[in-house]
Structures are given as structure tokens and as C-alpha cells.
């Protein structure tokens, strides 16, 4: 058993918590980056990038 910020956990649980924390940190980075580049801005207008996308 290992002592972590979640208390005493097994090594398998410790790996799961580590993977989850890393995923959450990456998710926050992705959201911050997307917000910075205007992905969530609905009032931005359809510039060159909107016309060049083909779905």
C-alpha cells in the first residue's frame, strides 16, 4: 500500500489515479488552447478558415 493524496491505495489504484490526473491536466490544456484560438467563440464570423473546411 502506498500513501498518496487520496490516502493509502494499492499500486494499481495509484496508477489509475496518476493516469486520471494526467488526463485531466491535458484536458485543461486542450480547452485553454482551444479557447485561445477561438474554437468556442460563436460570434467570430465565418472567415477564411470556416470556408476552407470541408466536411
FIKOLZA-1660 file (N, C-alpha, C; in steps of 0.1 Angstrom, whole numbers, plus 5000, padded with zeros to 4 digits):
% residues 55
   i   px   py   pz ch aa at
   1 5008 4988 5000  A  X  N
   1 5000 5000 5000  A  X CA
   1 5009 5012 5000  A  X  C
   2 5005 5022 4992  A  X  N
   2 5012 5035 4992  A  X CA
   2 5003 5046 4997  A  X  C
   3 5010 5055 5003  A  X  N
   3 5003 5067 5008  A  X CA
   3 5003 5078 4997  A  X  C
   4 4991 5082 4993  A  X  N
   4 4990 5093 4983  A  X CA
   4 4981 5104 4988  A  X  C
   5 4978 5113 4980  A  X  N
   5 4969 5124 4984  A  X CA
   5 4955 5119 4986  A  X  C
   6 4952 5107 4981  A  X  N
   6 4939 5100 4983  A  X CA
   6 4938 5091 4994  A  X  C
   7 4949 5090 5002  A  X  N
   7 4950 5080 5013  A  X CA
   7 4959 5069 5009  A  X  C
   8 4957 5057 5016  A  X  N
   8 4965 5045 5012  A  X CA
   8 4958 5038 5001  A  X  C
   9 4965 5036 4990  A  X  N
   9 4960 5029 4979  A  X CA
   9 4970 5018 4974  A  X  C
  10 4965 5009 4966  A  X  N
  10 4973 4998 4961  A  X CA
  10 4981 5004 4949  A  X  C
  11 4991 4997 4944  A  X  N
  11 4999 5002 4933  A  X CA
  11 4990 5004 4920  A  X  C
  12 4981 4994 4918  A  X  N
  12 4972 4995 4907  A  X CA
  12 4963 5008 4907  A  X  C
  13 4957 5010 4919  A  X  N
  13 4949 5022 4921  A  X CA
  13 4958 5035 4919  A  X  C
  14 4970 5034 4924  A  X  N
  14 4979 5046 4923  A  X CA
  14 4981 5049 4908  A  X  C
  15 4983 5039 4899  A  X  N
  15 4985 5041 4885  A  X CA
  15 4972 5047 4879  A  X  C
  16 4961 5042 4883  A  X  N
  16 4948 5047 4878  A  X CA
  16 4946 5062 4881  A  X  C
  17 4949 5065 4894  A  X  N
  17 4948 5079 4898  A  X CA
  17 4958 5088 4891  A  X  C
  18 4970 5083 4889  A  X  N
  18 4980 5091 4881  A  X CA
  18 4976 5093 4867  A  X  C
  19 4970 5083 4860  A  X  N
  19 4966 5084 4847  A  X CA
  19 4954 5094 4846  A  X  C
  20 4945 5093 4856  A  X  N
  20 4934 5103 4856  A  X CA
  20 4938 5117 4858  A  X  C
  21 4947 5119 4867  A  X  N
  21 4952 5133 4869  A  X CA
  21 4959 5138 4857  A  X  C
  22 4967 5130 4850  A  X  N
  22 4974 5134 4838  A  X CA
  22 4964 5138 4827  A  X  C
  23 4953 5129 4826  A  X  N
  23 4943 5132 4816  A  X CA
  23 4936 5145 4818  A  X  C
  24 4932 5147 4831  A  X  N
  24 4925 5160 4835  A  X CA
  24 4934 5172 4832  A  X  C
  25 4947 5171 4835  A  X  N
  25 4956 5182 4832  A  X CA
  25 4957 5185 4817  A  X  C
  26 4958 5174 4809  A  X  N
  26 4958 5176 4795  A  X CA
  26 4945 5181 4789  A  X  C
  27 4934 5177 4795  A  X  N
  27 4921 5183 4791  A  X CA
  27 4920 5198 4793  A  X  C
  28 4925 5202 4805  A  X  N
  28 4925 5216 4808  A  X CA
  28 4934 5224 4798  A  X  C
  29 4945 5218 4794  A  X  N
  29 4954 5225 4785  A  X CA
  29 4948 5226 4771  A  X  C
  30 4941 5215 4767  A  X  N
  30 4934 5215 4754  A  X CA
  30 4923 5225 4754  A  X  C
  31 4915 5226 4764  A  X  N
  31 4904 5236 4765  A  X CA
  31 4910 5250 4765  A  X  C
  32 4920 5252 4772  A  X  N
  32 4926 5266 4773  A  X CA
  32 4932 5270 4759  A  X  C
  33 4938 5260 4752  A  X  N
  33 4944 5263 4739  A  X CA
  33 4932 5265 4729  A  X  C
  34 4921 5257 4730  A  X  N
  34 4910 5259 4720  A  X CA
  34 4903 5272 4723  A  X  C
  35 4902 5276 4735  A  X  N
  35 4896 5289 4738  A  X CA
  35 4904 5301 4733  A  X  C
  36 4917 5299 4734  A  X  N
  36 4927 5309 4730  A  X CA
  36 4926 5311 4715  A  X  C
  37 4923 5300 4707  A  X  N
  37 4923 5301 4693  A  X CA
  37 4909 5304 4688  A  X  C
  38 4899 5305 4696  A  X  N
  38 4885 5309 4692  A  X CA
  38 4877 5298 4688  A  X  C
  39 4879 5286 4692  A  X  N
  39 4871 5275 4688  A  X CA
  39 4857 5276 4694  A  X  C
  40 4855 5281 4706  A  X  N
  40 4842 5282 4712  A  X CA
  40 4836 5295 4710  A  X  C
  41 4841 5304 4702  A  X  N
  41 4836 5317 4700  A  X CA
  41 4826 5316 4689  A  X  C
  42 4813 5317 4692  A  X  N
  42 4802 5316 4682  A  X CA
  42 4800 5329 4674  A  X  C
  43 4805 5340 4679  A  X  N
  43 4802 5353 4673  A  X CA
  43 4814 5358 4665  A  X  C
  44 4823 5349 4661  A  X  N
  44 4835 5353 4655  A  X CA
  44 4833 5356 4640  A  X  C
  45 4823 5351 4634  A  X  N
  45 4821 5353 4620  A  X CA
  45 4828 5342 4612  A  X  C
  46 4824 5340 4599  A  X  N
  46 4830 5329 4591  A  X CA
  46 4841 5334 4582  A  X  C
  47 4853 5334 4587  A  X  N
  47 4864 5339 4579  A  X CA
  47 4869 5329 4569  A  X  C
  48 4881 5330 4566  A  X  N
  48 4888 5321 4556  A  X CA
  48 4888 5307 4561  A  X  C
  49 4890 5305 4574  A  X  N
  49 4891 5292 4580  A  X CA
  49 4878 5284 4579  A  X  C
  50 4867 5291 4581  A  X  N
  50 4854 5285 4580  A  X CA
  50 4851 5280 4566  A  X  C
  51 4855 5288 4556  A  X  N
  51 4852 5284 4542  A  X CA
  51 4861 5273 4537  A  X  C
  52 4873 5272 4542  A  X  N
  52 4882 5262 4537  A  X CA
  52 4880 5248 4543  A  X  C
  53 4872 5247 4553  A  X  N
  53 4869 5234 4559  A  X CA
  53 4859 5226 4550  A  X  C
  54 4862 5214 4548  A  X  N
  54 4853 5205 4540  A  X CA
  54 4850 5194 4549  A  X  C
  55 4837 5191 4550  A  X  N
  55 4832 5180 4559  A  X CA
  55 4828 5168 4551  A  X  C
% end
